[in-house]
């Protein structure tokens, strides 16, 4: 009984958190990040301002919005890009699969450059931690490493290549978020990096 009550309270808190995030994202996109207030988010979500602040201030809400979406994409791919699949890939095929992993994130950042710039600024300030740079970083690096190991690269090369691609991916996201690259240019530049990594040992497509 006690366990059920605890679970019920936890479920309600999570439902409230998601409701607040949904309102925050809608208002951020419709009115802009700067003009939107905590009071407006609370009114839209039909909760108190204290409830909104228990979820986070505006910067924390923005980080959570991006992290929630990115986590959902990662979780939706579980089993579809399994690390147990050892089927060999040509360098060209490996590059294509790496792009399929990363392209949704570049596309998402390009949907609303103003909001992406605000997110990048929050991350750079370092006041709020992002799952993108913690647990989800490990997930993406593992996915990249599993693909590169089938390119084929040695285990050491696959590990190094995965980290190279991960940091290139972060750099391109932040650059695209600041509007210095459009979506197509960001994708093209990352694809260049991918092809360099999978072919750097002289393998041919």
Secondary structure, 3 states (H helix, E strand, C coil): CHHHHHHHHHHHHHHHHHHHHHHHHHHHHHHCCCCCCHHHHHHHHCCCHHHHHHHCCHHHHHHHHHHHHHHHHHHHCCCCCCCCCCCCCCHHHHHHHHHHHHHHHHHHHHHCHHHHHHHHHHHHHCCCCCHHHCHHHHHHHHHHHHHHCCCCCCHHHHHHHHHHHHHHHHHHHHHHHCCCCCHHHHHHHHHHHHHHHHHCCCCCC
